Amino acid sequence: MPSVLFRVKNLDGAPLIKIVLNEKEKYEFYLLSPFKNCYLGEFDNLNEAEVALGQYYGFENIEEVRS
């Protein structure tokens, strides 16, 4: 399953969020740090997932770590 990893800057601990394509072709959010695989939600496409992430944390605070 393809995944993209993001870091949220300007928050305590700079948490990592992973977006994973699941078997149903939906994109799932997981908060990895400081928690372990905490499920956050599901989206129909990667663009929708990235926009939701940016709207929640602020686009200037999101950086892609790897894909």
Secondary structure as GFF3:
##gff-version 3
##sequence-region A 1 67
A	DSSP	beta_strand	3	8	.	.	.	ID=ss1
A	DSSP	beta_strand	16	21	.	.	.	ID=ss2
A	DSSP	beta_strand	27	33	.	.	.	ID=ss3
A	DSSP	beta_strand	38	43	.	.	.	ID=ss4
A	DSSP	alpha_helix	46	57	.	.	.	ID=ss5
A	DSSP	three_ten_helix	59	61	.	.	.	ID=ss6
A	DSSP	beta_strand	62	66	.	.	.	ID=ss7
###
